[in-house]
Amino acid sequence: MMKFNFKSHCPIVLLLWMGLVANAQQQLPEWKPGYLDIHHINTGRGDAAFLVFPDGTTLLVDAGDMSETHPRTTSSRNAKLTPNRSKTAPEWIVDYIHQFSPKNQELKLDYVLITHYHDDHFGEVDALRKIASGGYQLTGIMEVGTHIPIKKLIDRGFEYPINLKDAKVQTEDRFSKDTYGMIATLKEYWKFIDYQSNKVGLEHEALLVGRSDQIELNNNPKKYPTFSVRNIASNGKIWTGYDNSYFPLFKIGEYPGENPLSNVIRIDYGKFNYYTGGDIAGIDGLGQTDINSLESHVAPVIGPVDVATLNHHGNRNSQNPYFVRTVRPKVWIQQNWTADHPGEEVLRRITSKQLYPGERDIFSTIMLQGTKDVIGGRLDQYKSQQGHIVVRVYEQGDTYDIYVLNDASEEREILSKHGPYTSR
């Protein structure tokens, strides 16, 4: 029998051991009770953020799924389907949720929040979509919800400021000639809601502005009394900052487009604050701050936060100076999919020390070559320009880290870690 000479083999053993440790460290450490995890998922087809609350309650914000039939989707102007074309964008979201959901509980989504009815946020029907057994087309949140049960689905409703189920409204030019088929997709979405409500008991609600008890901890709320989700705005109705009261920015029958109607929320966990607001904007058509915009109205009730997602993906009509100065986050997260994002002037505003002092870190899910060609070296201010972005807030919300995960890999290994950051 050959004897193993540990002394002579020690360097080899050490190298093997170090390799195993290095491989183990490549994966995001598992979520633990007390952690707040916020995963910004890059599929190349729109927004999707998966959150695990401190007690294991789960929330998905949006499930973008732009049609593969549009020239803009498949052009170099837009991102590629990520990590590859073996699955649809919603199937990749489902795969991601499978990987990072708490391991000790049933796989489900306690809450889904759809910010507004655009393809890059809730899906888009086309001739290539499959039909589910429930009779609806599989796209966006409809496909995610077919694979993972949803307990409560929250959106902006459909009756205000105009009734989207009204046949007269649906035949208006702005909807009947809509290139991206919002009404056609909504009809499939409503079929999905009806079917899932009857099959698995899905609850469907419109976001209730001002409330902090619509999205809440389901498993152990008493253990984390400093955690809350505050509904800031929906349909242009904006929380006043006290009680559950709000004021409307738009009149009944006045439709400003989908973006200003986006659902807006703030999440608090101890000292930590996180903001996300769909596609609201704050710059007018002449490039000036619009003091009557959604950004200008919600900024005072949001207040300073630690982490903020860029409104409207960082489009040039967003992040007006007043909004930036008011929310002044330490970390900006850009969820984007096109060379239009960010607007160069947006980058100037969010990095301006004149608008607010101190350092700030910027992360993007993807930065396309067209953007790099136009903006150039100013993009070096980003800490990361590619990958899934995970905010991990530790117990009681005092500190947090940012992880960037490999979006080109189905394993989603860690590419970089940033922090620790101290909450406000």
Disulfide bonds with the S-S distance in Angstrom:
none
